[in-house]
Amino acid sequence: PKLRDVTETVVKQVGFDFERGRLDLCGNAFCARPGGMNDIRMTTRPSGHFKGVVSSSLHEMGHALYEQNQRQDWGHLPIATGVS
């Protein structure tokens, strides 16, 4: 829990908007937007050390920032989704 809290603080400082997304723990890290451009779900995998959870989170945050910074008027177009 403490590592997750630190990670949440770091990704917030880098620019992830928690009003439009969230960070959760999951067995496999990924980023998705199930509810559209203003619902970015980022996950990180649990790890017993700082480097594992933070590097996983920062990687997924890159995808999340891309998604959060798409043009709102493109939300319904395929171009507005990240490259997988």
C-alpha positions as CSV (number, residue, x, y, z in Angstrom):
1,P,0.0,0.0,0.0
2,K,2.8,2.5,0.8
3,L,4.5,1.9,-2.6
4,R,1.2,2.4,-4.3
5,D,0.7,5.7,-2.5
6,V,4.1,6.9,-3.5
7,T,3.5,5.9,-7.1
8,E,0.2,7.7,-7.1
9,T,2.0,10.8,-5.9
10,V,4.7,10.5,-8.6
11,V,2.3,10.0,-11.5
12,K,0.1,12.9,-10.3
13,Q,3.2,15.2,-10.2
14,V,4.2,14.1,-13.7
15,G,0.7,15.1,-15.0
16,F,-1.8,12.3,-14.7
17,D,-5.3,13.8,-14.0
18,F,-7.0,11.7,-11.3
19,E,-10.2,13.6,-12.0
20,R,-10.3,11.7,-15.4
21,G,-8.7,8.4,-14.5
22,R,-7.4,6.1,-11.8
23,L,-4.5,3.9,-10.8
24,D,-5.2,0.3,-9.5
25,L,-3.1,-2.8,-8.7
26,C,-3.5,-5.8,-11.0
27,G,-1.5,-8.9,-11.8
28,N,-0.7,-7.5,-15.2
29,A,-0.1,-3.8,-15.9
30,F,-2.1,-2.2,-18.6
31,C,-3.9,1.0,-19.6
32,A,-7.5,1.2,-21.0
33,R,-10.3,3.7,-21.4
34,P,-13.5,1.8,-20.9
35,G,-15.7,4.8,-20.5
36,G,-14.1,7.1,-23.1
37,M,-11.5,9.8,-23.1
38,N,-12.3,11.0,-19.6
39,D,-12.2,7.5,-18.0
40,I,-8.6,6.3,-18.2
41,R,-7.8,3.2,-16.2
42,M,-4.2,2.6,-15.5
43,T,-3.0,-0.5,-13.5
44,T,0.4,-1.5,-12.1
45,R,1.5,-4.8,-11.0
46,P,2.3,-5.5,-7.3
47,S,6.0,-5.6,-6.5
48,G,8.0,-5.9,-3.3
49,H,10.4,-3.2,-4.3
50,F,10.1,0.4,-5.3
51,K,11.7,0.1,-8.8
52,G,9.2,-2.5,-9.9
53,V,6.0,-0.7,-9.0
54,V,7.2,2.7,-10.0
55,S,8.7,1.7,-13.4
56,S,5.5,-0.3,-14.2
57,S,3.4,2.7,-13.3
58,L,5.4,5.2,-15.2
59,H,5.3,3.0,-18.3
60,E,1.5,2.8,-18.1
61,M,1.3,6.5,-17.3
62,G,2.9,7.2,-20.7
63,H,-0.1,5.5,-22.3
64,A,-2.5,7.2,-20.0
65,L,-1.2,10.7,-20.7
66,Y,-1.4,10.0,-24.4
67,E,-5.1,9.0,-24.0
68,Q,-5.9,12.0,-21.7
69,N,-4.4,14.5,-24.1
70,Q,-6.2,13.5,-27.2
71,R,-8.5,16.1,-28.8
72,Q,-11.9,15.8,-27.2
73,D,-13.7,16.3,-30.6
74,W,-11.9,13.2,-31.9
75,G,-13.2,11.0,-29.1
76,H,-15.5,9.0,-31.4
77,L,-12.8,8.4,-34.1
78,P,-10.3,5.5,-34.3
79,I,-7.5,8.0,-34.5
80,A,-8.1,9.0,-30.9
81,T,-7.1,5.6,-29.5
82,G,-3.6,4.7,-28.6
83,V,-1.5,2.5,-30.7
84,S,-1.3,-1.0,-29.1
